[in-house]
Amino acid sequence: MAAPRGYVALHLHAHLPFVRHPEYEDFLEEDWLYEAITETYLPLLRVFDRATDEGIPFRISLTMSPPLVAMLRDDLLMGRYARRLDQLCELAEKEIHRTRHDPAFHGLAHHYRDEFFDLRRLFHDRYHRDLVGAFRRLEEAGRLELLTCGATHGFLPLMQQHPEAVRAQVAVAATHHRRHFGKDPAGIWLPECGYFPGVEEVLAEQNIRYFFVDTHGVTDATPRPRHGVYAPLYTPSGPAAFARDPESSLQVWSAESGYPGDAEYREFYRDIGWDLDLDYVKPYVQPTGARKNVGIKYFRITGKTPDKEPYSPRRASERAASHAGNFMYNRERQIEHLAGSMGGTRPIVVSPYDAELYGHWWYEGPQFIDFLIRKVAFDQEVFKLATPGDYLRENPEQQLATPPLSSWGAGGYAAVWLDGTNDWIYRHLHKAAERMIALANDIRQPTPLERRALDQAARELLLAQSSDWAFIMKTGTMVEYAIRRTKEHVLRFTRLHDQLRARQLDEGWLHSVEAKDNIFPEIDHTVYRSR
């Protein structure tokens, strides 16, 4: 390609809260991970690797949050996922038999059987159960740029009264990223795009070059940006702020007009785990017999009607190709317009999405990305796919400004994570952070057992700070679990704190919580020491 007139940065934010329950043989919330692997992470890896093998040039940035990386590298969880994949293959075989006299669904049963068998082959034979290593190889091949996140996706603006807690979320994440990917993270996805002035100082300490904010995080910066959201801003401490482009986001995210709502696409909410006789699906739902999604869905969206028509993978694939072409066309026109009005500065259109949208919520999403990267490579010469890191290397001179406190989500200023449904958690999180900082400052020469307890206290605090729990309380889904997790981690932290202060550690109990909450084996509690 000749010199492009601009860039499109497609960013996927891959994150799930840390859910691991070795004390149970089967745990419902672990399904969040298993569904994401089957429907998002393996399909995306298949798209990226196939394009790489075929020499298709593309560049995409991807967050691999520390909790997600930890779960994908956990032998217990990967063993459980392997069994889950075997169950899917078994159920798909049964579906071929059950639908043998039903022409509307028999072909679909074969579709799912072929899909699950292929995913099982990829998981075991190509990736050897190591999806983190697969993503790392794609970065080393020059196709992906991998970012980190907060250590446990903690919402940083609501921690700023304790700078040590903010520093711990960032430093633990960066250390974890280096351990698994062998290099500094180029950028960071601030959890929930939660920014406050000054957080860039902590990012700079970890050699993090850029971060993302929502649209108003740049448009309302001081001084006002010359080029709106179509060029980054350097913050006073150095790291650059990239803002979400509302136009390209709306084409995908919008519940009314976004691509995923097209009538030809697969209907998420019709799953045979709910539709078929309980006796038939009982081996594949919860051990109690309670129903759940099992991953086989036979209907398309059809429209705003309860009467759904059978799903056609062929027609849905054709629609995904059409939408990819439409997305590319709109970015061409958008960048041509911007390039003519930015005085020689080449624009960048930043399009960030939750990775789980692609495949889990929007079944055809990975196909859309596959079509898009191929069309961009061969069917246009206006822009190129680039990462924010690429843009900064090619366009190093940018405006200096300070974004305001902001987030994404309803309201744009943290309201999702601080309202009447979840505000009760913060008095406990602030007290725990205060106590953790005091422990790190006061116990300067811990015994080996005390060091283990201090490190575990740091883990429990980080896990309690996960923004996922406040988000779940706000949205009203799985609220009981979110409350339970918050209370459990705060209570474990408090017990460790009291034992450390009394110099009376219960080693047997400490061993048990280390085994349950085993994230960040490399953690060093001294990250909480005041400067």
N, C-alpha and C positions, 0 to 999 in steps of 0.2 A: 504494500500500500504506500502511495505517496504520503507526504506529511498530512496527517488528518486535520480537519478543521476543529475537532473537539474530541471529547472522550465520554464514554459511558462506564460508570463504575457500578457493576452489579455486585452487591454484597449480601451474603447469606449469614444470618446470625444463628448459629447452632448452639442451643443451650437447653438443658433440662436440670431441674433440681436434683441434688444427690439423694437418691432413694435406694437403699440397700438394707434388706432385713434378713440377715442370716438366721435369726431366731425363728423364722417361719419357713415352711417348705414352699409355700405359695403366697404371694402378697400382691394384691390388686394394683397398687400404685407403681409397682415395678413394670407394669404393662406400658407405662409412658415410654420407657426406654425401649422395650421390645418392639412396640408398634413403630417407633421412630426409626429403628434400625431397618425393619422390614420395608417400611413405606417411604422413608426419606434417605437415610444415610447410604444404604446399599444401592438403591436406584441412582442416587447422585454419583456415587463412586463409579458405577457402571457407565454412566454418561461421560464422566470426565476421563476415565481410563480409555474408553473406546475412541473418543476424540483424540486423545494423546497418542494412542497406538496408530491412528490413521494420519497423524501429522497435522491435525486441524489446529491452527493457532487460536488460543483464547487465553484471557486473563480474568480471573474472578477472585475476589477476596472473601474469606470465610472465617467467622469466629468459631473457635473450638473452645468453649468455656471449660474452665478447670473441672467443675463437677462432671460434665459430660465426658471429658477425657479420662477422668478417674474411673468412671463406671465402665467405659469401653475397654479399659485396661484391667478390669477386675475379673479374676478367674471364676469366682462364684457366679457373677452375673452373666458372663459369657457362656458358662456351662448351662445355666438356666435358659439363656436365649437359644442355645443350640437345641435343647429339648423342645422349646416352643416352636422352632422352625420345623422340627420333625413332626410335631403335631399338626402344623398347617399343611404339610405335604400329605400326611395321612388323611386329613379331612378333605383335602382337594381330591384325592383318589376316590374317597367315598362319594363325593359329589358327582363325579363322572358316572358312577354307577346309579346314583339316585335320579339323575336327570336324563338317563339314557333314552327315555321316551318323551322327553320335553324339548322340542327343537328351539324353543325360545331361550333356554338356559344351558343346554348341553354344550354348545360351543364355548360359552363363558366358563363353564366348569373346566374345560380343557385349558382355557386361557389362564385360569388361576393355578391349575396344576403345573403348567409349564413355567409360570412366573415363580412360584415358590421353589420348584426344583432348581431353577437357575440361580435364585438367590442363595439357596443352600450350597450350591456348587461354588459360587463366588466366596461365600463366607468361609468355607472350609479349605477349598483348593487354591483359590487365587490369593486370598487375604490371610489365610491361616489364623482366623479368628482375631486378627489384629487390624482393626479399622483405623486406629490412630496412625499406625505405620503406613497404611495405604494413603491417608491424607498427607502425611509427611513426604512420601515419595512424589506425590503430585506437586507439592511445593518445590521440592528439589529439582523436578523436571521443568520448572518455570511456568506452570499452569495456574497454581493457586498462590495466594498470599494469605498466610494464616495469622489470625489475630487472637489475642487473649481477651479476657473479660475480668470483672471483679472476681476475687477468689471464690466466692460463693454467690455471685450476682447480688451483692449487697448494694442497697440504694444509697449512694455516696452523699448526696445533698443532706440527708437526714442524719449523717454521722459527723458533720463538719465541726461540731463542738468538741469532738475528740479527734484531733488530727492524727494521732497515732493509730486510731482505728481505720481511718481512710488509708493511711500508708500501708497498714497490714493487708487490707483487701487488695491493693495494687501490687505490693512487693511479693506476697505469697503467690499471686497469680503469675507474675513474671517469672519467678523462680520455677514454678511448676511447668510453665511453658518451655523454658530452657531445658528442663529435665527431659521432656517428652519430644521436643522438636529440635533440640540442638542449637538453638540460636535465640537471640532476643526477639520478642514479638515486635513486628514493625509498627503495629497499631493496637488499639484497644477499643472494644465496644464497651463504653461506659454503661453499666447496667441500667436498663430502661432509658438510655440516653440521658441519664441524670448528671447534669453538669452544674458546678458552682464555681465562681471565680476563685482561682487559686489552686484548684485540683490539678491544673497542668504542671505545677511545681513537682508534685508527687510523680506524675507520669514521666517528667524529664529525668528524675532520679533513676528510673528504670530503662532509660534510653528508648522510650516509646515516642514515636515521631508524630502520630496523629490519632485522632479520635472522631467520633460521630456525634452530632447533635441533631435535634429535630429542626425543622425549617426555621422557626422563630429564634432558635439559638444563634443563628447567624444574622437573620434580617434585623434583629433587635440589638445587635452588638454595638459597642461603643469604641471608636466612632462607627457610624453606619457603613456597611460594606458597599464598595463601589459597584460590585458585580452581583449583588444579591447572593443567592445560594449557589451560583455557578462558578465560583472560585473559592478555595479555602481561605481561612484567616489564620495567620500565625498569632498565637497567644503570647503574652509577655515573657513566659518562660521557655518558649520555643515550639512545643508541639502544636500541630495545625488542627483546626476544627473544620470538618467537612459536614455540610448540612444536607438533609434529605430533600430531594426534589419532589414537590407535591404532585406535579403533573404525571410523571412516570409511576409514582407510587399509586395514584388514584386508579390508573388503568388496571392494576392488579388487585389492590386491597379493597376497592370500593364494593360494598355489599350490594349496591344497586347496579353498577355498570362494570364492575371488574370482570376480567376474563373467567375466573373460577366459577362464576355463577351461571355460565352458559348452559343451556338446556341439554346439550349433548354430553356434558361431562358427567362423571360418575357421582351418584348421590351418596354423600357421606353417611347420612343418618338411616339408611336401610341396610342392615347387616343380618346375615342368616343366624347370628347368635341370638337375635331377637325374633326373627321371622319364622324360624322352623320349630318343629315340635321339641319340647325340652328334653325328652328322652333321647332324641337323636343327637342334639348338640351338647348334652350334659358333660361328656368327657372333655369338652373344649372350653367350657365356661368356668365360673368360679367353683371351687370345691364344695361350697355350700349349696350349689345349684342355682344361685343367682345368675341372671343372664349378664352378658357383656358382649361387646363387639369382638368378633373373631377374625375379621379381616377379609371376608368374602362377601361382596356386595354385587347384586345382580341388576340394579336399576340405575337409570340415569336421572338427572335433576328434573327433566321434563318441563317443569314450570312450577308456579305457586299453586300446587294442587297435591292432595294426598294420593292421587292416582298416578303412580309412576310407571313409565314404560321401560322395557328391557334396555339394558346398557349395550352399546356397540363399541368395542375398543377401536374398530377401524374408523368409524365416524368421529369418535372422540380424538383420535390421533390426527385426522385431517383438520379438525377444528384447532388443535394445538399448533399445527403448522401454520394455519391461517393467522392465529393470534400472534405467533412469533413474528410473522411478516408484518403484521400491523404495528406491533411494538417497535420493530426496527424502523419502519417507515416514519412513525411519529418522532422517533429520536433523530432521524436524519433531518426532518423539517425543523425540529426544535433547535438542533445544533446549528443548522444553517442560519436560522434567525439570530441566535445568540452570538455566533461568530461575527456577524455583521454589525453588532452593536456594542462589542466589548473592547474596541480600540486595540486590537492585536492580541489581547489575552485570549488564549484558547479555553473555551468553557469545558467544565466537567459536570455531567449530569449524574448525581449520586442516587442510586436506586437500592435502598436496603430493605430486606424482608426477613422475617423469621424463616429459618431454613425449613422448619416443619410444615410451612405452607406448601412447600414443593414435595408432593407425594402423599403426606399424611392427610392434610385437609383438601388439597387439590391433587387428586390422583395423577392427573396428566402433567403436573408441574415439571417433573424431570424431563419429560418429552419436550415441553415448551422450551426449557433451557437448551436441550440438545439441538432442536431446530434453530433456536436463536443464535447460538455460537457458530453454527455452520453458515447461516445466512449472513451474519455479520462478516465472516471471514471471506465470503465469495460473492455476495450479491450487492455490496455497496462500498463506497470509498469516502464517505463523509466523516465517519468517526471510527474509533477503534475501542474495543473493550480494554479497559485499563484498571489497575488498582489505585487507590489513593497514594500508595507508595510510589508507583510508577509516575503518577502525575507530579508529585513533588520533585522527583529526580529530573524530570523533563522540563518542569516549570518552577524553578526554585525561588523566584522572586514573587512574593505575595504580600498583601496588605497586613499590617499589624493591628489587632483589635482585641477586645475582651468580650466574649459572649456573656449574656446574663444567666442567672440561675434558670434552668429549664429542664424539661423532660419530654418524652413523648407520652402517649396515652391521653385520655380525655382531659381537657383543660390545659394540658401542656406545662403544668407547674406543680407536679408531684401529687396532685389531688388523689390519684388512684391509690397511692401508697400511704396516704395519710388522710383518713376520714373516719367517720364514726364507726365503721365496721372493723377497723384494725388499729386505731390510734393507741389502744391499751398496751400494745406490745413495746412501745418505744421507751416507756419508763424503765422497763426491765432490761432492754437492750442497752440503754445509756448507763444504767447502774453496773451491768456486767462489763461494759467497755471500761468504765472508770476503775473497776476492781482489777481487770486484767492488766491495765497499764500500771497500777500500783504494785501488783505482784511482780511484773517484769522489772520494775524499778527497784523494789525492795529486796528481792531474793537474788543476789548477785552471784553467789557461789553455791548453786543448788547441788544436792547429792544426785547420783544417777536416777534414783526413784523420784525425787522432786522434779528433776528435769522432765521426766516422762509425764508427770502430772501437770506441769506447767504447759508443756506442748499440747497435751490433751485438752486443757482448759482453753487454749487458743483455738483448737479445732471446734470445740463446742460453741464458742462465741461466734466464730465465723459461720457455722451452720445455722445458728439461730438468726443471724442477720440476713439470710437469704431473702431477697425481695419477692421470691415466688410465694412465700407464705402470706405476706400482706396482700399480694395480688389475688390469690385464691380466696381470701376472706372477703375482699371487695367484690369479686365477680360471683361469689355464691356457689362455686362448684368445689366439692371435696373439702368443705370448710372444716369439718371435724378433724380431718387429717392434718390440715395446715395448723390448726390450733394445737393439736397434739404435738406436732414436731417442734413448734416454737417453745412450748412449755417444757418438753423433754430436754432440749438442749440447754435452756436457761437453768433448769433444775440440776442437770449434770454439772454445768459450769459452777453453780453455786456450791454444790457439794464438794467439788474439787477445791474451790476457793477456801471454804471453811476448813477442809482437811489440811491444806497447805499452811494456813494461818496457825492452826493448832499444832502443826508438825506431827500429825497423826494420820498418815496415809493408809488407806485400805488397798493393799496391792492387788488382792484378788478381784475386787470390784473394778479397780483401774484397768486391769487386764481385760475384763469383760467389755468395758465401754471402748477401749482401744480396738477391740475386735469388731465391734458394731460400727463405730464411726471412724473408719480407717483411712479417710481421705488425707492427703498431704503427708505421707510418711517422712518427707524431708523437712517438715515444718520446724522452725526455730522460734520459740516464744519471744526471744529478745527483739523481734521485729516490733514489739509493742513498747519498747523502752523509749522514754521521752528523750528529746535531744536538747 
